[in-house]
Amino acid sequence: MSDKTILVWFRNDLRIHDNEILLEAVRKADKVLPVYCFDPYYFQLTETGAHKTGNFRARFLLEAVADLRKNLQGFGAELIIRIGTPAEVIPQLAEEYHVSEVYHHREVAYEETNISEQVEAALWKMRLNLKHFIGHTMYHKEDLPFPIKDIPDSFAVFKKKVERDSSVRPVVPTPDHISVPEIADAGELPTLQQLGLTDPIDDPRATDYFQGGETAALVQLHKSLSIVDGFTKQKGRNASDCSTKLSPWISIGCISPRQVYWEIQKYGNNGNLLKLELLWRDYFRFMFKKHGQKFISARNQAAELAADQDVLFDKWKLGETGVPLIDAAMHELNATGYISNQNRQVVADYLVNTLKGDWTKGAAYFEEKLIDYSPASNWGNWAFIAGVNDAKESKYTIATKLPKELEAKTDFVNTWQPSSIDEAGDLVEA
Ligand SMILES: Cc1cc2nc3c(=O)[nH]c(=O)nc-3n(C[C@H](O)[C@H](O)[C@H](O)COP(=O)(O)OP(=O)(O)OC[C@H]3O[C@@H](n4cnc5c(N)ncnc54)[C@H](O)[C@@H]3O)c2cc1C
């Protein structure tokens, strides 16, 4: 047997299940070195003085990395944790542990691919290979009915062809053992303060607590799908009114979209709407792969900006516009890091089309605040709403609200919130 160690560089794939880099490393090497690196780049202050990663998302990430470490320990393995630039940390560890190859999942957005390239270049100087895997989408790139460069820009055409000609691969097995080399210093999980942040204050009005990690993701998967299923079975209720709230876990890969897909399959047609949502997610990622930064910056602003847009933007972000639904949604975002898809569309549409604000500032604000921030989904959705891409898709017509719908009955507009389903499969509402 060869004496081979493969470094598994965890990034937005913080899971054991359906994780091809982990499985392949176990299969190809004698020893596996699992590593997570807290990159200071993501915790810096932006030009506007905001945090690139807000404290709700940072806390969620810390919980997810801690859970990954615990789950790896269940296999007798250990996760090495470092704070530092991956282009320095990964080569240092590769040298220290005599690694012969590094595995990671390929990203699509500019900043993430840039970091991969820096790591690749640094490893290359050591004659080491960074091997890229595909693992962030529901459909595998190789199974699409067209090469990336020919992916239809229209979501409707993309959907029609993919659903007709492609299928989702099965999840990959979970390794039955993981052998790691002897690790001298596994490293401590940083605190929020070490990352330059303060502890978030949990608002008593929040209806959900998002606990980071694969363990919580699997609980949420089963809980939310049985609720959605029960909901869709009820007469007069529309599946589009409920959601899984899985996005924070999917965004950093505590669960794979493929695993969610196969779980949804068990619910027959009641899961179709969720598959459609996951397809939107794939679509944005593939658009970034095809167009790169041009996908969001082809035409910077569709509309003319208001002269006093800075003042209006501050009112928007603080929830001080005077429009009840907009303000309630922004209060909820600021206090919890999460708002529904519909409210995201409404507040984004309001900033762009009513206040004539700069959509890129709105997207950057969401980047800081959202607990489920994901570059392709966030910037892709904003670009659509701003009309700098193909904004004629029907999904985005709901962003235009009737005046009456802009009235919120209370602050923190809590839409329907089931607490459980009974034995007959009916919902028991909170
Ligand atoms: C302006 C704006 C910004 C957004 N920013 C993000 C973001 O940073 N990260 C993010 O994950 N989603 C983003 N979304 C998409 C969507 O709002 C969230 O994914 C959704 O609210 C998550 O709720 P859920 O998990 O209950 O979704 P469900 O309805 O249960 O859908 C299942 C999964 O499909 C994916 N999904 C659903 N809708 C979309 C969509 N429109 N675009 C892409 N993926 C989708 C998510 O991974 C979600 O968890 C944004 C939408 C808008 C309008």
The ligand as an SDF file (V2000), in Angstrom:
LIG
                    3D

 53 58  0  0  0  0  0  0  0  0999 V2000
  -32.7800   39.6010   -3.3490 C   0  0  0  0  0  0  0  0  0  0  0  0
  -32.6220   38.1440   -2.9960 C   0  0  0  0  0  0  0  0  0  0  0  0
  -31.4540   37.6920   -2.4070 C   0  0  0  0  0  0  0  0  0  0  0  0
  -31.2900   36.3420   -2.0990 C   0  0  0  0  0  0  0  0  0  0  0  0
  -30.1250   35.9170   -1.5160 N   0  0  0  0  0  0  0  0  0  0  0  0
  -29.9590   34.5920   -1.2440 C   0  0  0  0  0  0  0  0  0  0  0  0
  -28.7600   34.1220   -0.6560 C   0  0  0  0  0  0  0  0  0  0  0  0
  -27.8100   34.8740   -0.4160 O   0  0  0  0  0  0  0  0  0  0  0  0
  -28.6680   32.7900   -0.3530 N   0  0  0  0  0  0  0  0  0  0  0  0
  -29.6730   31.9100   -0.6270 C   0  0  0  0  0  0  0  0  0  0  0  0
  -29.5400   30.7160   -0.3300 O   0  0  0  0  0  0  0  0  0  0  0  0
  -30.8140   32.3370   -1.2200 N   0  0  0  0  0  0  0  0  0  0  0  0
  -30.9790   33.6370   -1.5260 C   0  0  0  0  0  0  0  0  0  0  0  0
  -32.1370   34.0620   -2.1010 N   0  0  0  0  0  0  0  0  0  0  0  0
  -33.1250   33.0500   -2.5250 C   0  0  0  0  0  0  0  0  0  0  0  0
  -34.2310   32.7330   -1.5130 C   0  0  0  0  0  0  0  0  0  0  0  0
  -34.7900   33.9010   -0.9960 O   0  0  0  0  0  0  0  0  0  0  0  0
  -33.7610   31.8440   -0.3660 C   0  0  0  0  0  0  0  0  0  0  0  0
  -33.0130   30.7570   -0.8390 O   0  0  0  0  0  0  0  0  0  0  0  0
  -34.9950   31.3260    0.3490 C   0  0  0  0  0  0  0  0  0  0  0  0
  -35.6650   32.3970    0.9790 O   0  0  0  0  0  0  0  0  0  0  0  0
  -34.6000   30.3170    1.3250 C   0  0  0  0  0  0  0  0  0  0  0  0
  -35.7340   29.8530    2.0020 O   0  0  0  0  0  0  0  0  0  0  0  0
  -36.0150   28.3240    2.0460 P   0  0  0  0  0  0  0  0  0  0  0  0
  -34.7990   27.5820    2.4300 O   0  0  0  0  0  0  0  0  0  0  0  0
  -37.2310   28.1280    2.8920 O   0  0  0  0  0  0  0  0  0  0  0  0
  -36.3410   28.0000    0.5260 O   0  0  0  0  0  0  0  0  0  0  0  0
  -37.2700   26.8460   -0.1180 P   0  0  0  0  0  0  0  0  0  0  0  0
  -38.4530   27.5000   -0.7360 O   0  0  0  0  0  0  0  0  0  0  0  0
  -37.5200   25.7810    0.8810 O   0  0  0  0  0  0  0  0  0  0  0  0
  -36.3510   26.3160   -1.2920 O   0  0  0  0  0  0  0  0  0  0  0  0
  -35.4250   25.2400   -1.1130 C   0  0  0  0  0  0  0  0  0  0  0  0
  -34.0170   25.7520   -1.4210 C   0  0  0  0  0  0  0  0  0  0  0  0
  -33.9420   26.2240   -2.7710 O   0  0  0  0  0  0  0  0  0  0  0  0
  -33.0210   27.3100   -2.8480 C   0  0  0  0  0  0  0  0  0  0  0  0
  -33.7380   28.5100   -3.3390 N   0  0  0  0  0  0  0  0  0  0  0  0
  -35.0250   28.8370   -3.1100 C   0  0  0  0  0  0  0  0  0  0  0  0
  -35.3610   29.9560   -3.7800 N   0  0  0  0  0  0  0  0  0  0  0  0
  -34.2440   30.3580   -4.4280 C   0  0  0  0  0  0  0  0  0  0  0  0
  -33.9300   31.4520   -5.2850 C   0  0  0  0  0  0  0  0  0  0  0  0
  -34.8290   32.3830   -5.6320 N   0  0  0  0  0  0  0  0  0  0  0  0
  -32.6720   31.5760   -5.7330 N   0  0  0  0  0  0  0  0  0  0  0  0
  -31.7270   30.6740   -5.4120 C   0  0  0  0  0  0  0  0  0  0  0  0
  -31.9640   29.6100   -4.6170 N   0  0  0  0  0  0  0  0  0  0  0  0
  -33.2000   29.4510   -4.1380 C   0  0  0  0  0  0  0  0  0  0  0  0
  -32.4800   27.5370   -1.4380 C   0  0  0  0  0  0  0  0  0  0  0  0
  -31.2650   26.8350   -1.2950 O   0  0  0  0  0  0  0  0  0  0  0  0
  -33.5620   26.9320   -0.5730 C   0  0  0  0  0  0  0  0  0  0  0  0
  -33.1140   26.5050    0.6810 O   0  0  0  0  0  0  0  0  0  0  0  0
  -32.3240   35.4200   -2.4090 C   0  0  0  0  0  0  0  0  0  0  0  0
  -33.5030   35.8930   -2.9930 C   0  0  0  0  0  0  0  0  0  0  0  0
  -33.6490   37.2350   -3.2770 C   0  0  0  0  0  0  0  0  0  0  0  0
  -34.9250   37.6890   -3.9120 C   0  0  0  0  0  0  0  0  0  0  0  0
  1  2  1  0
  2  3  1  0
  2 52  2  0
  3  4  2  0
  4  5  1  0
  4 50  1  0
  5  6  2  0
  6  7  1  0
  6 13  1  0
  7  8  2  0
  7  9  1  0
  9 10  1  0
 10 11  2  0
 10 12  1  0
 12 13  2  0
 13 14  1  0
 14 15  1  0
 14 50  1  0
 15 16  1  0
 16 17  1  0
 16 18  1  0
 18 19  1  0
 18 20  1  0
 20 21  1  0
 20 22  1  0
 22 23  1  0
 23 24  1  0
 24 25  2  0
 24 26  1  0
 24 27  1  0
 27 28  1  0
 28 29  2  0
 28 30  1  0
 28 31  1  0
 31 32  1  0
 32 33  1  0
 33 34  1  0
 33 48  1  0
 34 35  1  0
 35 36  1  0
 35 46  1  0
 36 37  1  0
 36 45  1  0
 37 38  2  0
 38 39  1  0
 39 40  1  0
 39 45  2  0
 40 41  1  0
 40 42  2  0
 42 43  1  0
 43 44  2  0
 44 45  1  0
 46 47  1  0
 46 48  1  0
 48 49  1  0
 50 51  2  0
 51 52  1  0
 52 53  1  0
M  END
$$$$
